Amino acid sequence: MRFNPNEDQATFLSVLEQMMESEEAGWRQAHEWARFDWSAPFDTMMEENGFFDCAVEETLGLVAAAAMTYRVASLPIAVECAASSILRPQYAPELPRPIAVIERHAEDPIRFLPMAKSVLFLGSDRISAAILNPDAVEPVESLFAYPMGLLKTRELDWQPIDADPDAVHDSWRIALAAEMTGALKGGLDAVVAHVRERHQFGRPLGSFQALQHRLASAATKIEAAYWLTLKSAQRIGPADAAAALGYVQEASTKVIYDLHQFMGAMGLTLEHPLHRWTYRARLLRSSLSGADANLAAVSAKRWSAL
Amino acid sequence: MDFDWTEEDRTYRARIRNFLERELPPNWVEISRHGPGSREQTEFSLDFCPKLAEAGLLVPHWPVEWGGANRPAWEHFILGEEMWAAGEPRGAQYMNVNWIGPTLMRFGTPEQKRRYIPEMAAGKAIWCQGFSEPNAGSDLASLRTHAERDGDAYIINGNKIWTSYAAMAQHCFLLARTTGEAMGKAGIAIFLVPMSTPGIEVRAIPSLIGHGDIHEMFFTNVRVPVSARLGEEGEAWSIISYSLANERVGIPRYELAVRVLGGMVRELAARGAFEDHVVRARAGSALASCEAARMLVYRAVDKRARGEMIGAEASMARVAVVEADHAVTDFGLDFLPDTFSGRAFPAHLAHHERAIVTGIAAGAAEIQLGLIARHWLDLPREAT
């Protein structure tokens, strides 16, 4: 049992942190009241440096990919990291990225579709992938801080992926748990910074115990979700991935509510990035049919013999 | 990062399970019915702990000099998980192993070490912890029990309350003030007091959480030699901060909670009620809570294993453990309410009976949240 990263993981994550300090990764208001900021330069920087392939590097592994996905999700910009770093290297290394993932119905609005070069379909009994051409996609407006799109046609050149659908679903759970936990962490950090600075009644908001306890509780949930996610990326117990995703989905209701409460009216504006994290988390709550479905999957996997 | 057990860890855990299977008597359920502080379980521990000691399973993480084997912190923790999940056959002696012994090793005089540590390592010592007072619970630093210097002795007067194991204890790890109350944390010292000293009176308080867990202690002109003081006058706070960091992650309640949950699920399956989606989602939620608590506890243990000070990590672990314990109890109460009366499901009863204490003992959950806010989130202290 060792919670510290190994030497290669530590170097990898510290280079990532340096990249995350760059201007391309920072907060910028999007044009024309748009809810998301797609940062192509940051995406290119990650891709050119091979970050999306870390899962197959022996000394880095899926644990490093999950830690990276968590960190990148705490940025205010939209980056397609989860599918590219956790699904692609394992199941479809040749697939061009960014990748949009269809979990349920191909007719639903799908995140990242307007920027995606390929699409991955996670069916309950089969996994398939297709290269996208721009004509096949229609961008849709959305409150969620992701680029969202509709697939105009299902007539794509679908190629079967030879992988156990259940294993792919679990990998996707790990990816979603990492992304959602990272989004909540981004929001928490912003709110904590705000309540340290903002004075009302002659004292910092953050000195009120009513806020302190709820933020401490949120921080505890986020930490727990983070470690559950990293553990699940090591693939030890059969129910770990479902537990990590179900846990953070269930915890998110209260956390998101509190973050917006404590940011007050500033958090209602598009001039502050809070919505980038909380509205992403709101969409991810419903991923793979939401908390109850994933928690029921925990039971099915843990007590499969019953 | 590696979140799996090593082969050595697994072998060690199997060894403990085998030992428990062999050494716990058929009537263990009866003996442990009223909890670790009960007379029955305390007396049992005085037989059981020497056997553990003989097998090298009582204080394996202690230094060789004090009867241990210098085993890694993780082994000590695996031992704690298995013991707690088995109903804590060490009774009150888990405290000696976890923190009283190590505290004495670090801060005791050679004479104090010789006098107390070998007895603990042999499995024959019962201690209690004289901390809380009627007017000093969460605000421990406001305690009033007074130790007045009188030549080469101290005269101790005051009351302690909520003290676990006091009726059966041979020794008390006592906090008392050697200066005026205004001194707060700075005026407190620790005394190692034999419970047989004249002037100590113990009253058991009937409780919801088992026998022997809650007492009141009255100290009336209790005379102890200066040599009973642990550390210097005014040093108590820094010493117990070290001790309590160990204690806060000390009881691996999630391990028992997971096993109780597993039992509940098996019972539901036997009744044909485990196909229901709601039941499955709630069982999964309770399990995820337990595993979340486990990860936060392990993270604190990992820091300890690397010799780092545990800070807010211990508080986070405690908060998560409270939620996990209650999630399992609530699951059982919702879907197997009939198993919480009568004697057919002793594990459900024991868990329900003791889960309520989780958020209160060893620093209330709200105190932990305050520590997280200050030390993890760096939020400003509340105005007074």
Interface residues (C-beta under 8 A of the other chain):
Chain A: M1 R2 F3 N4 P5 N6 Q9 V63 A67 V192 V195 R196 R203 P204 G206 S207 F208 Q209 L211 Q212 H213 L215 A216 S217 A219 T220 K221 E223 A224 A225 W227 L228 L230 K231 Q234 I236 A239 D240 A242 A243 A244 G246 Y247 E250 A291 D292 A293 N294 L295 A296 A297 V298 S299 A300 R302 W303 L306
Chain B: M1 D2 F3 D4 W5 T6 D9 W74 G262 V265 R266 A269 F274 H277 V278 V279 R280 A281 R282 A283 G284 S285 L287 A288 S289 E291 A292 A293 M295 L296 Y298 R299 V301 D302 K303 A305 R306 M316 V319 A320 E366 Q368 L369 G370 I372 A373 R374 W376 L377 D378 L379 P380 R381 E382 A383
